[in-house]
Amino acid sequence: MNLLAHALLAAPDSELMFGGLIGDFVRGRIDAGLPSRVRAGVALHRAIDVYTDAHPETSRARALFVPPLRRYAGILLDVWFDHLLARDWPTYGEGTLDDFSRRVRGTLDDYRDLVPERMRGFVAYLRANDLPAAYRDEAMIGDVLRGMSRRLSRENPLGEALPSLVALHAPVARHFHAFFPQLQAFAASERDRFVRDGA
């Protein structure tokens, strides 16, 4: 899952949400110096990723992609699932997507001293592009994929993948809508466990 999903699945607690937001930028052992609920948010992020990668619905969605995109199907689905979540926000989130997006950016501002160094440019990108709310726009997804393509060390097709995603929209959306309520239930259970155990 990508940024919007991780924020929603960790909400409403701001420390858990912050941990969920920085999860992709924290490597290895979670820093014991972080507040316990932030550590729980990072652990939740990791559990969500493992659950997502192993779920039959995401496996079926990955199988829709043909080479050379199949190799990058996990990345493409992470981004497109956030697009689908943003488009169907009233089904899964509370309040408006724009309000939630402002809350995401506000949370990152509130904990700016704990934002990993390697994430700081990304935080500025979020602010400059009205993310994560703008994930609802296909054009933004194209921009996101082109940015990801440039950051990978080897040549890759991500920058040109948007037309393929648009063409696969209907079947991928079916898998997403079958999967996401199950992910929400899983995340709610894990969120409680990580908070209780202190991650």
Backbone torsions as a table, in degrees:
resi	resn	phi	psi	omega
1	MET	NA	161.9	-176.6
2	ASN	-110.8	-169.7	-169.1
3	LEU	-53.8	-50.5	-175.5
4	LEU	-62.5	-45.8	-179.7
5	ALA	-62.5	-44.4	-179.2
6	HIS	-63.3	-38.1	178.2
7	ALA	-64.8	-46.7	-179.1
8	LEU	-63.3	-42.3	-175.3
9	LEU	-71.5	-18.6	176.4
10	ALA	-95.6	-17.4	-177.8
11	ALA	-65.3	157.0	11.2
12	PRO	-95.5	-6.1	-176.2
13	ASP	-66.9	124.5	-173.6
14	SER	-68.2	-35.8	179.1
15	GLU	-69.2	-41.9	175.6
16	LEU	-61.7	-42.5	-180.0
17	MET	-62.1	-44.6	179.0
18	PHE	-59.6	-44.4	177.2
19	GLY	-59.9	-40.5	177.4
20	GLY	-64.5	-35.8	-178.6
21	LEU	-71.3	-34.9	-177.0
22	ILE	-89.7	-1.3	-172.2
23	GLY	-54.2	-37.7	-179.7
24	ASP	-73.7	-11.4	-176.3
25	PHE	-109.1	7.3	178.5
26	VAL	-113.3	118.3	-177.6
27	ARG	-105.7	148.3	173.4
28	GLY	67.7	-148.3	-178.6
29	ARG	-61.9	135.9	179.9
30	ILE	-72.2	130.3	-176.8
31	ASP	-56.7	118.6	-179.8
32	ALA	-66.6	-14.9	178.7
33	GLY	-79.7	-11.1	176.6
34	LEU	-73.2	150.8	174.6
35	PRO	-55.9	148.4	-171.9
36	SER	-59.5	-37.6	-178.6
37	ARG	-74.9	-27.6	172.3
38	VAL	-67.5	-43.7	175.7
39	ARG	-59.0	-41.1	178.2
40	ALA	-62.2	-37.2	178.5
41	GLY	-65.7	-39.3	176.7
42	VAL	-65.6	-44.3	178.4
43	ALA	-62.1	-39.2	176.8
44	LEU	-62.7	-44.1	177.6
45	HIS	-54.1	-47.4	-178.0
46	ARG	-65.5	-40.6	179.4
47	ALA	-64.8	-39.7	178.0
48	ILE	-62.1	-43.1	179.6
49	ASP	-62.8	-42.9	179.3
50	VAL	-64.1	-45.7	179.8
51	TYR	-60.7	-44.5	-178.5
52	THR	-62.6	-47.3	-176.8
53	ASP	-62.8	-31.3	-175.9
54	ALA	-92.0	-7.9	-172.4
55	HIS	-72.7	138.0	-179.8
56	PRO	-57.5	-36.3	-178.9
57	GLU	-66.8	-39.0	178.2
58	THR	-73.1	-32.4	174.9
59	SER	-62.0	-43.3	178.3
60	ARG	-65.1	-38.5	178.4
61	ALA	-66.4	-41.1	177.4
62	ARG	-60.5	-36.3	-177.4
63	ALA	-67.9	-14.0	178.4
64	LEU	-71.5	-21.9	-176.1
65	PHE	-84.7	141.3	177.7
66	VAL	-105.1	156.6	176.1
67	PRO	-57.2	145.0	4.5
68	PRO	-87.6	-0.5	-176.8
69	LEU	-73.0	-23.9	-176.4
70	ARG	-57.2	-36.8	179.7
71	ARG	-60.5	-27.4	-176.3
72	TYR	-108.0	14.1	-174.1
73	ALA	-60.4	-36.8	179.0
74	GLY	-61.3	-44.6	178.1
75	ILE	-63.8	-45.9	-178.2
76	LEU	-62.1	-41.0	179.5
77	LEU	-68.5	-38.5	177.2
78	ASP	-54.3	-46.6	-177.2
79	VAL	-72.1	-44.7	-177.5
80	TRP	-69.1	-33.4	175.8
81	PHE	-62.6	-37.8	175.3
82	ASP	-65.2	-36.7	176.0
83	HIS	-61.5	-45.7	179.9
84	LEU	-65.5	-40.7	177.4
85	LEU	-62.2	-43.2	179.8
86	ALA	-64.7	-41.8	-179.6
87	ARG	-66.3	-34.3	-177.0
88	ASP	-109.9	32.1	-175.6
89	TRP	-51.7	-42.9	-178.7
90	PRO	-59.3	-24.1	179.0
91	THR	-72.7	-33.4	-169.8
92	TYR	-117.4	-27.0	-176.2
93	GLY	-107.8	173.5	176.4
94	GLU	-111.7	147.6	-177.7
95	GLY	70.6	-162.6	-179.9
96	THR	-92.9	154.7	177.1
97	LEU	-63.0	-38.6	-179.7
98	ASP	-63.3	-42.0	177.3
99	ASP	-63.6	-42.4	179.8
100	PHE	-65.1	-39.1	179.0
101	SER	-62.0	-42.4	176.3
102	ARG	-63.3	-35.5	178.5
103	ARG	-66.5	-38.7	176.5
104	VAL	-59.6	-50.2	-179.1
105	ARG	-65.8	-36.9	176.9
106	GLY	-64.1	-37.7	177.7
107	THR	-63.7	-42.7	177.8
108	LEU	-64.3	-35.2	175.8
109	ASP	-67.7	-42.5	-177.6
110	ASP	-61.5	-32.7	-177.9
111	TYR	-110.8	30.2	-172.8
112	ARG	-55.8	-31.9	-178.4
113	ASP	-69.9	-17.4	-179.9
114	LEU	-102.1	-3.0	179.1
115	VAL	-66.0	125.6	178.9
116	PRO	-57.3	144.5	-177.4
117	GLU	-53.4	-43.4	-176.0
118	ARG	-72.0	-6.4	178.8
119	MET	-98.8	-10.0	-169.4
120	ARG	-65.9	-36.6	175.6
121	GLY	-64.6	-36.5	178.8
122	PHE	-66.9	-37.9	177.9
123	VAL	-62.1	-41.8	177.1
124	ALA	-63.8	-36.9	177.7
125	TYR	-64.5	-41.3	177.1
126	LEU	-57.8	-47.8	-176.5
127	ARG	-65.0	-41.7	-176.0
128	ALA	-70.5	-22.2	-172.9
129	ASN	-117.5	16.0	177.6
130	ASP	55.7	40.7	176.8
131	LEU	-94.1	152.5	4.8
132	PRO	-84.4	-0.8	-176.8
133	ALA	-58.4	-36.5	-176.2
134	ALA	-70.2	-5.9	174.1
135	TYR	-61.4	-16.6	179.0
136	ARG	-70.3	-16.2	-176.0
137	ASP	-95.8	126.7	-179.9
138	GLU	-57.6	-38.9	-178.9
139	ALA	-60.0	-38.5	177.7
140	MET	-65.6	-38.4	177.7
141	ILE	-60.6	-40.7	175.4
142	GLY	-60.1	-42.7	177.9
143	ASP	-63.0	-43.3	180.0
144	VAL	-60.3	-44.6	-178.3
145	LEU	-66.7	-37.6	177.2
146	ARG	-65.2	-38.1	176.6
147	GLY	-65.3	-42.8	177.4
148	MET	-61.5	-41.4	-179.4
149	SER	-58.9	-41.4	-179.2
150	ARG	-68.5	-28.7	-177.1
151	ARG	-80.8	-19.1	178.0
152	LEU	-76.2	143.8	-174.2
153	SER	-73.5	-32.6	-178.7
154	ARG	-100.6	157.9	177.2
155	GLU	-59.9	140.5	-174.3
156	ASN	-154.1	163.2	-176.9
157	PRO	-95.5	10.1	-173.6
158	LEU	-59.7	-38.5	-176.0
159	GLY	-64.4	-20.1	-180.0
160	GLU	-111.4	17.1	-171.3
161	ALA	-86.2	-13.1	-174.2
162	LEU	-57.1	-45.4	179.7
163	PRO	-58.6	-36.1	177.9
164	SER	-66.8	-39.7	177.1
165	LEU	-64.4	-42.4	178.9
166	VAL	-62.2	-41.4	-179.9
167	ALA	-65.1	-30.9	-179.2
168	LEU	-94.1	7.7	-172.4
169	HIS	-51.7	-49.9	-173.1
170	ALA	-63.4	-51.4	179.7
171	PRO	-67.5	-37.5	178.1
172	VAL	-64.2	-40.1	178.9
173	ALA	-62.4	-38.9	177.5
174	ARG	-61.0	-44.0	178.8
175	HIS	-65.7	-40.6	179.3
176	PHE	-61.0	-47.3	-175.8
177	HIS	-71.0	-24.8	172.8
178	ALA	-75.1	-32.6	-174.0
179	PHE	-85.3	-43.2	-165.7
180	PHE	-63.7	-39.7	176.3
181	PRO	-60.7	-34.2	176.3
182	GLN	-67.5	-39.1	176.9
183	LEU	-64.3	-40.4	178.1
184	GLN	-60.1	-42.8	179.3
185	ALA	-65.4	-42.7	177.9
186	PHE	-61.0	-47.2	-177.0
187	ALA	-64.0	-38.2	178.7
188	ALA	-61.9	-42.4	178.8
189	SER	-66.0	-46.4	-179.3
190	GLU	-67.3	-37.5	178.6
191	ARG	-57.1	-46.9	179.3
192	ASP	-62.9	-40.9	-177.6
193	ARG	-66.3	-45.5	-178.2
194	PHE	-66.0	-38.3	177.3
195	VAL	-64.9	-44.5	-179.4
196	ARG	-63.0	-40.5	-176.7
197	ASP	-87.5	-6.1	-179.5
198	GLY	72.7	21.2	179.5
199	ALA	46.0	NA	NA
